[in-house]
Amino acid sequence: MDVSFFLRGLVFGFAIAAPVGPIGLLIIQRTLNFGRVIGMASGLGAASADAVYGSIVAFGLTLLSGLLLDLQTWLALAGGVFLCYLGMRTAMATPATAAAQRETHGMLSAYVSTFALTLTNPPTILIFTAVFASVGLVNVAENRLAAVALVAGVFLGSAAWWLLLSGGVALLRRFVNATTLRWINWLAGGVIVAFGVLAIARGVGWV
C-alpha cells in the first residue's frame, strides 16, 4: 500500500512541477548562465517547497494550511516583489564565460531563493488537496507511513523534473554564445518581472 502511495506521489510531483512558469524560467536562465549544478540546486529548492505543501495536506495540518491561506494576500505581494527583484537581477546579469568554474558557488543561495519563492504561493495547497482527494488520498493522514511515502514521492517526482530540465538545458549551453545569453537574460528577466507584477496585482485585488 505504501508503495502505491509513493508511486502516485511521484507522478503527481512530476506533473505539478512540469508547467513552465517563473520558477522554470529562472532555473533555465541560471543553468545557461552558471551551469548545471546551480540549475539543479535551484530545482531542488522548488521540489522541497512542493514537499512542504504536500506534507501539510498529507499529514492533515489543517491549522497551518488555513493560516497560510489566510495570509495568501500578503504572501502574494511578497512573492510578487521578490519576483520583480529576481527578474531585474536576471535581466541585468552578466553572462558567465566560465560556467564550470562558477557553478559550485552560490548553491545555497540558489536553493533558498527558489524554495522561498515557491512557498509564496499558498493556493498550491488547494491543488494538492484537490488532487489527493481525486485519487482517494483524503484520509492518508491516518496512515503515517503512507503519508511519508506520498510526500517522498512528491519530492522525488518534482526533483526529477527539475533535474531533467536543468540537465537538458546544460547540454545546450555549449551552443549558446555570450550575446545569445544576454538576450536570454533580458527576455527571461522581463517575463519574470511580468509574473511578479501580476502576482502583486492579484494580491491587491486588481485582477
PyMOL commands that set and color helices and strands:
alter all, ss='L'
color gray80, all
select helices_A, chain A and resi 2-17+22-34+36-58+62-70+72-92+99-102+107-119+124-134+140-142+144-175+178-203
alter helices_A, ss='H'
color red, helices_A
deselect
rebuild
show_as cartoon
